[in-house]
Amino acid sequence: METIFEDIPLANNELSRQFELVVENVKAKIEYDLQKDRMFLVHTEVPPALAGKGVGNAIVEKTLQYLEENKLKLVPLCPFVAAYVKKHPEWKKLLAPGINV
């Protein structure tokens, strides 16, 4: 993750079931569904104003850190998240049993 995003906090909006990262007053998000100890990451959305700035990678990495800290297993239904995990195999340890990317 680029260092410019390190100090920007990831918010878990449980009511909307999404992680949020506000950059330059614009919100990127990852929608999720939590079932017991499994976090299904369903959809990642980075608004056009933030495109190409590394925000997508930053929100995915921060979300994966959250899952690790909270001992949750990952089910990456979102193609962007699955591609990120494939490119960064150190995160495969979070995959729920039987899930491959």
VMD Tcl script that draws the C-alpha trace (Angstrom):
set ca {
  {0.00 0.00 0.00}
  {1.26 3.45 -0.82}
  {2.34 5.39 2.25}
  {-0.04 8.26 1.46}
  {-2.94 6.02 2.54}
  {-1.41 4.62 5.74}
  {-2.84 7.32 8.01}
  {-6.32 7.30 6.48}
  {-8.55 5.14 8.69}
  {-10.75 2.39 7.33}
  {-14.30 2.70 8.64}
  {-16.54 -0.32 9.13}
  {-20.06 0.92 8.45}
  {-21.90 -2.06 9.91}
  {-25.34 -0.58 9.18}
  {-24.57 -0.34 5.45}
  {-22.42 -3.51 5.57}
  {-19.46 -1.86 3.93}
  {-15.92 -0.77 4.61}
  {-15.27 2.85 3.71}
  {-12.13 4.80 2.94}
  {-12.49 8.56 2.47}
  {-9.77 10.08 0.29}
  {-9.88 13.72 -0.83}
  {-13.42 13.94 0.61}
  {-14.56 11.12 -1.70}
  {-15.65 7.71 -0.37}
  {-14.46 4.38 -1.76}
  {-16.15 1.26 -0.40}
  {-16.16 -2.52 -0.22}
  {-19.57 -4.07 0.38}
  {-19.61 -7.21 2.50}
  {-21.75 -9.90 4.05}
  {-20.61 -11.32 7.39}
  {-21.70 -14.87 8.19}
  {-20.26 -16.21 11.45}
  {-16.47 -16.06 10.98}
  {-16.63 -15.62 7.19}
  {-16.46 -12.24 5.50}
  {-17.85 -12.30 1.97}
  {-16.42 -9.31 0.11}
  {-19.04 -8.69 -2.54}
  {-18.26 -5.45 -4.39}
  {-15.51 -2.83 -4.46}
  {-16.32 0.66 -5.67}
  {-13.82 3.46 -6.27}
  {-15.42 6.64 -7.63}
  {-13.99 8.06 -10.89}
  {-12.49 11.01 -8.98}
  {-10.14 8.54 -7.22}
  {-9.40 6.24 -10.16}
  {-5.76 5.48 -10.87}
  {-4.51 6.73 -7.49}
  {-4.11 3.38 -5.75}
  {-7.23 3.78 -3.63}
  {-8.64 0.41 -4.69}
  {-5.51 -1.41 -3.59}
  {-5.40 0.59 -0.35}
  {-8.98 -0.21 0.66}
  {-8.52 -3.90 -0.13}
  {-5.30 -4.09 1.89}
  {-6.83 -2.25 4.84}
  {-9.86 -4.53 4.69}
  {-7.65 -7.63 4.66}
  {-5.76 -6.27 7.67}
  {-9.12 -5.82 9.44}
  {-10.07 -9.43 8.67}
  {-6.74 -10.67 9.98}
  {-6.98 -8.61 13.17}
  {-10.52 -9.87 13.78}
  {-9.73 -13.51 12.93}
  {-12.20 -13.61 10.04}
  {-11.96 -15.87 7.01}
  {-12.12 -14.36 3.53}
  {-14.51 -15.27 0.73}
  {-13.61 -12.91 -2.16}
  {-16.70 -12.74 -4.36}
  {-15.56 -9.39 -5.78}
  {-13.24 -9.95 -8.79}
  {-11.06 -6.98 -7.76}
  {-10.46 -8.44 -4.29}
  {-9.79 -11.90 -5.72}
  {-7.28 -10.44 -8.19}
  {-5.56 -8.52 -5.38}
  {-5.17 -11.69 -3.30}
  {-3.86 -13.55 -6.33}
  {-1.22 -10.84 -6.89}
  {-0.37 -10.73 -3.16}
  {-0.23 -14.41 -2.10}
  {0.70 -13.48 1.47}
  {-3.03 -12.81 1.98}
  {-4.11 -16.30 0.86}
  {-3.76 -17.34 4.50}
  {-7.09 -15.55 5.12}
  {-9.04 -17.56 2.55}
  {-11.85 -19.67 3.98}
  {-11.34 -23.42 3.67}
  {-12.10 -24.62 0.15}
  {-11.75 -21.14 -1.40}
  {-9.08 -20.58 -4.06}
  {-8.13 -17.56 -6.18}
}
mol new
graphics top color blue
foreach p $ca { graphics top sphere $p radius 0.5 }
foreach p [lrange $ca 0 end-1] q [lrange $ca 1 end] { graphics top cylinder $p $q radius 0.2 }
display resetview
